Amino acid sequence: MAENKGILVVGEIEEGKLASITKELLGGARQIADSTKEEVSLLLIGDKASSLAQEAITLGADKVYLAAHPSFAEFHSEAYAFLISELCQQVQPALCLMGQTDGGRDVAPRVAARLGAGLCMDCVEVKFDPQQKQILQSRPVFGGKAIAVMAPAAGKMQVDTVRPKSMAPLAPQAGRSGQSTPLSLSFDPAQQKAKVTKREKLPAEGIKLEEARIIVAGGGGVGGVEGFAMLKQLAQGLGAAVGATRVPVDEKWVPLSQEIGQTGKIVSPELYIAVGISGAAQHITGILNSKCIVAINKDPDANIFKVADYGVVADFRQVLPTLIEKIKSAR
């Protein structure tokens, strides 16, 4: 960290507000920066950026860079990669943090390639090691069976994407001061190899999976729409979100927005109830950060039991009605 200094967080804005992942990244970045005695910068992109700058400062940012140019009004991977790379060349951060979101997964490799930087995707922990005097990042490998700890090459900038809920946001400090700076960078549209022609909002019910404290999820063993209706009853009693593996999504039992796993959402609830889920590696990768996993499956050899904290070997049709009634009585 001799030449490159500080941390740059690439923020995301959802419906005119700072996305929860942005708040989490600011909290994690602030913790690292306090250890290294360096600054945290935040990049906000979009027309609403300037109105969110002060909130970002109260959440840990020392500097906020604002990009409101029309070129960046819509998410476009080439435009965003250009903007982030140009800013990194200007401010020379030691570490650039992005969320392990659709945008982060798309842009981070492009930025790292442009800058010749190190890249670590899907981190579950990023911290400063005072003994080695360097930043270390941890990510699941071998389908979640192990955690790899990686260090950046000496003198190289590091780009990381971080799973939601892996870092804790700070409580806002109302009196905290910082500075915001508008960026005048403009992107040449001729460089775009693709363009957004249509946006379609996926149907979503209830609590967002990424923000849920409790998730009830079903797999192929649930059997169909009727089985998911029972899962919804349990979720309503617990105040939980409903998720699914890939099979129910492919079978059209539930919408794509409810898929959890490598090709879906990465979740980190306090309680994850897996119903009729066999436990394929692709799904387990998406739930590893759950604080407590409860599995219900009639197959005693199901792989899900290897990662579960508690397991019930039984047909869910026999277990859930009793569970739903007990929860109703308790409430």
C-alpha positions in Angstrom: 0.0 0.0 0.0 3.0 2.3 -0.4 2.0 4.1 -3.7 -1.8 3.4 -3.8 -3.7 4.7 -0.8 -7.2 4.6 0.6 -10.3 2.7 -0.5 -12.8 3.6 -3.2 -16.3 2.2 -2.8 -18.4 2.0 -6.0 -21.9 2.7 -4.8 -25.3 1.7 -6.1 -28.5 3.6 -6.0 -31.9 1.9 -5.8 -35.1 3.8 -6.3 -33.4 7.1 -5.5 -31.8 5.8 -2.3 -28.4 4.3 -1.3 -28.6 0.6 -1.8 -28.1 -1.5 1.3 -24.9 -3.0 -0.2 -23.5 0.5 -0.5 -24.1 1.1 3.2 -22.5 -2.2 4.0 -19.4 -1.5 1.9 -19.0 1.9 3.5 -19.0 0.3 6.9 -16.5 -2.3 6.0 -14.3 0.2 4.2 -14.4 2.5 7.2 -13.2 -0.3 9.5 -10.3 -1.1 7.2 -9.4 2.6 6.6 -9.4 3.3 10.4 -6.8 0.6 10.8 -4.6 1.9 7.9 -5.2 5.6 8.8 -6.4 6.3 5.2 -9.5 7.7 3.5 -12.6 6.2 2.2 -14.0 7.6 -1.1 -17.3 6.7 -2.6 -18.4 6.9 -6.3 -22.1 7.6 -6.9 -23.5 7.4 -10.4 -26.8 8.9 -11.6 -29.0 11.9 -11.5 -29.9 11.3 -7.8 -26.2 11.1 -6.7 -25.8 14.7 -5.4 -28.8 14.4 -3.0 -27.2 11.3 -1.4 -23.7 12.6 -0.8 -24.2 13.9 2.7 -25.9 10.7 3.8 -22.9 8.7 2.5 -20.6 11.0 4.5 -22.5 10.2 7.7 -22.1 6.5 6.9 -18.3 6.6 6.7 -17.2 8.3 3.4 -14.5 11.0 3.5 -15.0 12.0 -0.1 -17.9 11.5 -2.5 -17.4 11.6 -6.2 -20.6 12.4 -8.2 -21.1 11.3 -11.8 -24.4 12.7 -13.2 -23.5 12.9 -16.9 -26.2 11.7 -19.3 -23.8 9.0 -20.5 -24.1 7.3 -17.1 -27.9 7.7 -16.6 -28.5 4.0 -17.6 -26.3 1.2 -16.4 -24.0 0.2 -19.2 -21.0 -2.0 -18.5 -18.6 -0.3 -20.9 -19.5 3.2 -19.7 -19.3 2.2 -16.0 -16.0 0.4 -16.5 -14.6 3.5 -18.2 -15.8 5.8 -15.4 -14.5 3.7 -12.6 -11.2 3.0 -14.3 -10.7 6.7 -15.0 -11.4 7.7 -11.4 -9.1 5.0 -10.1 -6.3 6.3 -12.2 -6.9 9.8 -10.7 -7.2 8.9 -7.0 -5.0 5.8 -7.0 -6.8 3.7 -4.3 -5.1 0.6 -2.9 -8.5 -1.1 -2.8 -11.7 -0.7 -4.9 -14.8 -2.3 -3.4 -18.0 -3.3 -5.3 -21.0 -5.3 -4.4 -21.3 -8.9 -5.6 -24.4 -7.7 -7.5 -25.3 -8.0 -11.2 -23.6 -4.7 -11.8 -20.5 -5.5 -9.7 -20.0 -8.9 -11.3 -20.2 -7.4 -14.7 -18.0 -4.3 -14.2 -15.3 -5.5 -11.7 -13.4 -7.8 -14.1 -13.4 -5.1 -16.8 -12.0 -2.5 -14.4 -9.3 -4.9 -13.1 -8.3 -5.8 -16.6 -8.0 -2.1 -17.7 -5.9 -1.2 -14.7 -3.8 -4.4 -14.4 -5.1 -4.8 -10.9 -5.7 -7.8 -8.7 -9.2 -9.2 -8.7 -11.1 -11.2 -6.1 -14.8 -11.9 -6.7 -17.5 -13.0 -4.2 -15.6 -12.1 -1.1 -17.1 -12.9 2.3 -14.5 -11.0 4.2 -12.1 -8.2 3.4 -9.8 -7.0 6.3 -6.5 -5.4 7.1 -4.0 -7.8 8.7 -1.8 -5.7 11.0 0.9 -8.3 11.2 1.4 -8.7 7.5 0.5 -5.0 6.9 -1.7 -5.8 4.0 -5.3 -6.3 3.0 -6.6 -9.9 2.9 -9.7 -11.1 1.2 -11.5 -14.4 1.7 -13.9 -16.1 -0.7 -15.5 -19.6 -0.9 -13.9 -22.2 -3.2 -14.7 -25.7 -4.3 -18.4 -25.1 -4.2 -18.3 -23.6 -0.7 -16.3 -26.5 0.8 -13.4 -24.3 1.7 -12.4 -20.6 2.1 -9.4 -19.2 0.3 -7.6 -16.3 1.8 -5.8 -14.1 -0.8 -3.4 -11.1 -0.6 -2.8 -8.6 -3.4 0.5 -8.6 -5.2 2.9 -6.0 -3.9 2.4 -2.5 -5.4 -0.8 -3.6 -7.2 -4.2 -2.1 -6.7 -6.9 -4.6 -5.7 -10.5 -4.9 -6.9 -12.9 -6.9 -4.8 -16.6 -7.7 -5.1 -18.2 -8.4 -1.7 -21.3 -10.5 -0.9 -24.3 -8.7 0.5 -24.4 -8.9 4.4 -20.7 -9.7 4.6 -20.0 -6.3 6.0 -21.9 -4.3 8.6 -23.1 -0.7 7.9 -22.3 2.0 10.5 -24.8 3.9 12.4 -25.1 7.4 10.8 -23.0 10.1 12.5 -25.0 13.3 11.9 -22.1 15.7 12.6 -19.6 13.9 10.4 -17.9 16.1 7.7 -16.6 15.3 4.3 -16.4 16.6 0.8 -18.3 15.9 -2.5 -16.8 16.5 -5.9 -18.7 16.5 -9.2 -16.9 14.5 -12.0 -16.7 15.9 -15.5 -15.7 12.7 -17.2 -17.8 11.9 -20.4 -18.0 8.6 -22.2 -17.9 8.3 -26.0 -21.1 6.4 -26.9 -19.3 5.1 -30.0 -17.4 2.8 -27.7 -20.5 1.0 -26.7 -20.8 -2.5 -28.2 -24.4 -3.0 -26.9 -27.2 -0.8 -25.7 -30.2 -1.1 -23.4 -33.3 -1.5 -25.5 -35.8 -2.5 -22.8 -36.2 -2.8 -19.1 -38.6 -5.2 -17.4 -39.1 -5.3 -13.7 -39.3 -8.8 -12.3 -42.4 -9.5 -10.2 -41.5 -9.5 -6.5 -43.6 -10.4 -3.5 -43.0 -9.4 0.1 -39.5 -9.0 1.6 -36.4 -8.9 -0.6 -34.3 -12.0 -0.3 -31.1 -10.0 0.0 -32.5 -8.1 3.0 -34.5 -10.9 4.7 -33.6 -11.9 8.3 -35.5 -15.3 7.7 -35.9 -17.2 4.5 -38.0 -20.2 3.8 -36.7 -21.9 0.6 -38.0 -24.8 -1.5 -36.3 -27.1 -3.9 -37.5 -29.7 -6.4 -38.6 -31.9 -3.6 -41.5 -29.5 -2.8 -43.2 -30.9 -5.9 -45.0 -28.0 -7.4 -47.0 -24.8 -6.9 -49.1 -26.4 -4.1 -46.0 -27.2 -2.1 -44.8 -23.6 -2.4 -48.2 -22.4 -1.2 -47.5 -24.3 2.1 -44.0 -22.6 2.2 -45.7 -19.2 1.9 -47.9 -20.0 4.8 -44.8 -20.8 7.0 -43.0 -17.7 5.7 -46.0 -15.4 6.6 -46.1 -16.8 10.1 -42.3 -16.1 10.5 -42.2 -12.8 8.7 -39.9 -14.4 6.2 -39.1 -14.2 2.5 -39.7 -17.2 0.2 -36.8 -18.5 -2.0 -36.1 -21.4 -4.3 -33.5 -23.4 -6.0 -33.1 -23.5 -9.8 -35.5 -26.4 -10.4 -38.6 -24.7 -9.2 -37.6 -21.6 -11.2 -37.1 -23.7 -14.4 -40.4 -25.4 -13.8 -42.1 -22.0 -13.5 -43.4 -22.8 -10.0 -41.9 -19.5 -8.8 -40.4 -16.4 -10.6 -36.7 -16.0 -11.3 -36.5 -13.3 -8.7 -36.8 -16.0 -6.0 -33.8 -18.1 -7.1 -31.0 -18.5 -4.6 -27.5 -19.8 -5.6 -24.7 -19.3 -8.0 -27.1 -18.2 -10.8 -29.5 -16.4 -8.5 -29.3 -14.4 -5.3 -26.6 -14.6 -2.7 -28.3 -14.4 0.8 -27.1 -14.0 4.4 -30.2 -14.4 6.7 -30.1 -15.2 10.4 -32.3 -18.2 9.7 -32.5 -20.3 6.5 -35.1 -23.1 6.3 -34.4 -25.4 3.4 -37.4 -27.5 2.4 -37.1 -30.3 -0.1 -33.6 -29.1 -1.2 -31.1 -31.7 -2.0 -28.1 -29.4 -1.5 -26.3 -29.0 -4.9 -23.1 -27.1 -4.7 -24.5 -24.2 -6.8 -27.3 -23.6 -4.3 -25.1 -24.1 -1.2 -22.7 -21.4 -2.5 -25.6 -18.9 -2.2 -26.5 -19.7 1.4 -23.1 -20.1 3.1 -23.3 -16.8 5.0 -26.6 -17.9 6.7 -26.2 -17.8 10.5 -28.4 -20.9 11.0 -29.5 -23.4 8.4 -32.4 -25.8 9.1 -33.0 -28.6 6.6 -36.2 -30.6 6.1 -35.8 -33.5 3.6 -37.0 -37.1 3.5 -33.7 -38.3 2.1 -31.2 -38.8 5.0 -28.3 -38.7 2.6 -29.2 -35.4 1.1 -26.1 -33.1 0.8 -28.0 -30.2 2.4 -27.6 -32.0 5.8 -23.8 -31.5 5.5 -24.1 -27.8 5.8 -27.2 -27.6 8.0 -27.1 -26.7 11.7 -30.3 -28.7 12.3 -31.9 -31.4 10.2 -35.3 -33.0 10.1 -35.5 -36.3 8.1 -39.1 -36.4 7.1 -41.6 -35.5 4.4 -42.2 -31.7 4.6 -46.0 -32.3 4.1 -46.0 -34.0 7.6 -43.7 -31.4 9.2 -44.9 -28.0 7.9 -48.6 -28.1 8.9 -47.6 -28.8 12.6 -44.9 -26.1 12.4 -47.4 -23.6 10.9 -49.9 -24.3 13.7 -47.3 -24.0 16.4 -46.2 -20.6 15.1 -49.8 -19.4 14.8 -50.4 -20.4 18.5 -47.2 -18.8 19.7 -48.1 -15.5 17.9 
